[in-house]
Amino acid sequence: MNHHTPVLLNESIESLVTDKSGLYFEGTIGFGGHSEFILSNLNDKARFIGTDKDINAYEHCKNKFKDDNRVELFNASFTNIIDVSNISFIEKYDGIFVDLGVSSFQLDNKESGFTFREDVQLDLRMDKSKGEPASFYLNKISESEMVDVFFKYGEERNSKKIANAICNFRLSNKIMTTGQLKGIIEEFTPEKFLVKTLSRIFQALRIFVNNELDELEEFLEKAVSVLNKKGRIAVITFHSLEDRIVKNFFKEKTKDCICPPEYPVCVCNTEPVLKIITRKPIIPSNDEIKNNKRSRSAKLRVAEKI
């Protein structure tokens, strides 16, 4: 089974691996595409720590790398980077990598509850053992909260109309499946805009249910704290909200002063922590997009610890 085609593979590893004997962390191992290539660029002295919230991805990679004694994997969120590092007696890494995309397996496998192409339980959780599914929130939150979710996380122009339709529907029926949600949106969305609208709404719900943006901010702070000097952090994002967080975080960590502009002299004693390697994000080539349409929105940003 083709679980996933890794995006920006060569570009990621070329930017990330600076020491073939080093310590590396991947926060989203998925089905091992990037992991395998990272490991192929390391020697026998290197170590690799990987995490993933998705139990299917974790079990797949546990089996995939079972004979590689350089590898240690955890079924956990990348926000647990410090905890898993302590368990593995690692203080600092030479490279930290995350690919924030949803895997092709999750998108295509109806059992995962991520697709609107099949009528399945509306779930959208990366870790099915924690939190509540998307259906729970669609039946519970207020119309105004729903509008905020769709507009903030999906950048959907018709957020008010969609939220109102959902709230009217749930007066007489609980929303439990992807087919129900799709049917509600189909009622007033022109066919030529339907797929994009559904994609934005499902993306918004997924981000909300998994608390993805807050987790990304938490992870970035922790990751930099456990990065060696001259160690690199590489992040692949797939939509503007994620990319903006990474871009602004890297920029903030390059500053040598955060005093208000009106201060005549610096009193903050701030020192830069990172040096940005990619002034502009690296994007897929036309050939890569042609071969893998899901790569088209990918952006890779890389920074180095000073």
N, C-alpha and C positions, 0 to 999 in steps of 0.2 A: 504494500500500500504506500502511495506517495503522500506522506503526512503533510509535508510542507516544503516549499522551495525557498531556501534562505535568500534574503534580499541583500544587495550590496556586499556580497560575500568577500570578494578580494579586497575591496576598499576598506571594509571593516577590519580585517585581520592585518592588512598592511599598516593601518593607522594604530592598531592596538598593541601588537606584539613587538616590543623593543628589546626584550631579554628572553632568549629561548630557554633559559634555566629558571625563569621567574615564577611568581605566584599570580594566578589569574582567577578572576571571579566572573561568572555569567549569571545574571539575575533572572533570565528568562530562557532556560535551556530548551523549552519547547520539545521538538522531536530530534534535537541534536545536530541540526544542519550546521549552524555556526560553531557549535562546540567541537564537532568532529574536525573542522578545518583549523580551529585554534590549536587543538591538540596535535594536528599534523605538522604544525609549525613550531612545536616545542620539543625539547629533548627529554631524556629520561629523568633528569634532575628536577624538572618542573612539577608544579602542582596546580590542580584545577578544581575549584569549588563551584558547584552549580546549584541553583534553586529554581523551583517552579511551583506555583500554587495548584496547577492542574494535575490531578493524580494520574491521569492517562499519560501525560507527557513525562511525568516523573518516572512512572513504571517502565515506559518505553526506553528512556535513557538509562535507567538503572540496568536494564538487560543489555542494551546496546554497548555500554562501556564497562560491563562487569569484569572484563579481563584486563582493564587498564588501571594499574595501581596508583596512577597519578591522580585519579578522579575520585571525588567525594561529592555525593549529591544529597539534596535535602528537599523534601516536599514542603516548601514554605515560600512565603512572599519574599521578594527581594528587599523589602524593608527590614527583614531580619538579618541583614548582612553582618552586623556586628555580632549578634548572637551565634550565628553559624561559624563565624570566624573564630570566636572564642572556643567553641566546641572543637574546632580543628587546629587550635593552637597557632593561629595565624594573626599577626599584628597588622601587617601592611601588605598591600597587593601592588604588583607592577602593572596590572591592567585590569580594568573593570568594564564589562560590556553588558548592554541590555538592548534587546529588540522588542519594542513595545507593540508590535503588530499581533493581531489574533491569528493563530495558525490556520492553514487551509483545512486541517483536520477538524478544528472546532467549527469553522464556517460551513463545511460540507457535511459533517456528521450530524444527522438530525437528533441523535441522542444527546448531543451537547446543548441543544436548545438555543443556538445562536443564529440559526437561519430562519429567514422568512419565506424561503422557497418550499418549506414543508410545514404542515400543520402539526406542531408538537408543543409540548409544555413550554411556556414562556419563562425561561430561567435566566440566562445570561450571566450567571455567576462563574467565575474562573475556578473557584473552590466551592464545590457543591456542599461541602460539610459546614460552611460558615455563612452567616447572614441569611437574608431572605431573597427569594427569586424576584425577578422583575414584575411578575404578575401580582405579587403581594403589594408592591408600591403603587401599581396602577389602580388597584382597588381601594387604596387607603389615602394617598396624599391628596391635598386640595387641588383645585383647578389651577390656582395661581402658582403653586409649587411645581405643578406639571409643566406649565408654560415656561417657568424658569429653567427647568431641566432640559426641555427640548431646545430652547433658544441658546442657553449657555453652552451646553455640551454637544448639541447637534447643529447649531447655527441655522436652525430651521425657521424660515420666514413665516410659515403658516402655523407656528406653535400655538397661538391662541385658538385657532379654528380646530386643530387636531385635539388639543386638550379638552375643549368644550364638547366635541363629539364623543370622546372617550368617557367623559363624566356623564353625558346623557345616556350612553349605552349601559354604563354600570349601574344605573338606577334600577334596571330590571334584570341585568345579567352580570354575573361575575366574569371578569376577563381572565382567562386561564391559559389560553393558547396563542401561539404566533399567528395562527389563521384568523382568530377573532380580531386581533389588533390590525392585521393586514386588511381585513374586510372593512373595518371602520374607516381606515385611511383611504381605501379604494373608492368609497362612496362619493368623495368629492375631489379626488386628485386625478387630473388628466393622465391617461395611460403613458404618455411620453415622459412624464415627470415622476411616475410612480416608483420606479426602482430607486432613484436618487432620494426621494422623500423617505421611503422605507429605510434606506441605508442610514440616513441621518437620524431618524427616530430610534432605530435599533442601536446605533452608535451611542446616542445620548443616554439611553437606558443602561447600556453596558457600562459606560463610564461612571454613571451615577451609582449603580448597584455595586460595582467593585471599588468605588471610591478611588478611581485610578489617578486623578490629578493630584489629590492630596498625598497619595502614596508615592507618586513620582517625586514630589517636592521633598518628602521625608527621606526617600532613598538617596537623592542627590546629595543632601547634606551629610548623611552617614557615609556615603561612598567616598566622598572627598576626604573625610576624616581618617579613613583607613587606606589611603592611597600613598604609596611611597613617593619620595621626591623623584621627579622625572617619570613617574608612573602616569599612565594615561587612562582617561575615562571616555568611552565611545558609546553614543546613544543613537539608536535609530527610532525616529518617530514617524507617525503616519497621518497625523492631522495637525492643524494649525495651533490648537490649544496646547498639545504636548510640546510641539516645537518651540512655541513662545516661552514655555516654562524653562526648557533646557537652554535656549538662547539667553534669556534674561539671567538665569542662574550663573551660567558661565561668565557673562559680562560683569555681573555683580562681584564675582570672585576674582576678577582681574583688577579691581579698583584699589588704589593706594590711599584713598581718602573718601570718607562718606559724610563729612561735615556739611551742614547747610551752606549754600552758596554765599550767604551774607557774612559768614565767619571770615575775619581777615587772615587768620592763620589756622592751620590744621591742628586740632586738639584730639582727634579720634585715635591716632596712632595705628590706624588700619594698615595692614600690609597685604599685598596681592597674594592670593593662594594659587591661582591657576593662570596658565598661559593658553590662549585659544589657538588651536592648531588649524582649525577650519574656519577662516574668516567668513566664508559663505558655506552653507551646508552642501555636502556631497549628495548628488541625486543620481538615480539610475540612468544608464545610457539608454538610447533609443532601442538598441538591440535587447537589453534586459527587459524593458517595458513590453516589447513585442512578444518576448518569450514568456513573460510572467506579468499579466495585466495588473495583478494586485500589488506590484512593486511601484506603480506609477506615482503614488503620493509619498513614497519614502524619502526621508531626509536623514543624513548622518552628520552629527556634530561631534567633534573630538576636542578635548582639552588635556593639558599636561600639568601635573602638580609641580609647583615651583619649590 
